[in-house]
Amino acid sequence: LGIGTSHTTATNAEGRRLHAVNPEEREEIIIAGQTQYICSTMHNVKQISAGNCYSSALKEDGTVWNWGFGTSGQIGNSASTTQVLPTKVSNITNITKISAGGYQELALDSDGNVWTWGRNKYSQIGHSGGDQYTPYKVNGIPKAIKIAAGSNSTMIVTEKNQIYSWGLNSNGQLGIGGSSSNKDYFSKVEFTNPENILTV
C-alpha cells in the first residue's frame, strides 16, 4: 500500500496495480476519470509507493516503473513532463526497495547502494546541485538496509543499525540537532540504543 498526498496505490496477490484516487487529480492516474483502475500492463509487482501526484512500482525483476507528475525529474528517465503510463526508470538494476517522497524518490539496490532522483530544492537528493532527472548514486554512505523518503528529506538505516539523514531541516526533522540549515551530505543520527532500531 502506498499513500500519496492526493491518491492511494495498492497491489493485489497477483502483483497487479490497483488505484484509488482523488478524481480531481488526473495526472497521476492511468486512465483519467476512473476512481479505481487495475493496470493490466503491470505484473509481478513486488512493492508500490506513492509520492506527491506520482506513483512508483518495483517489479520482481528489480526494475522500477514510475508515472504521474514529472516536472522535477521524479519519473527518473530524463523526462520533465507528466507520464500517464508506467515508465521504466533509467540506469538502475537489482533494486530491492523503493520509497517515494514529495517530489523525489529513493531506491535501494542489492549491494546496499542508495539511489535518488527528482526534486532537490532542499538537497534531499544528497548533493547541492539542481533537480535530478535520472538516478544518482549517493556516495560515501555505509551499506544501507532500509530507506525512507519524506516530503523534503531522506533517511536510511545501515547494516550496523545506524541512521543517516539529509535534506530539509527547518524543524529539526533530520534529528541531528538544530533546525537552521539543510544538509546536502548525510549526517549520522545519534541514538542511545541503536540496536533497537527496526525501521524508518
Disulfide bonds with the S-S distance in Angstrom:
none
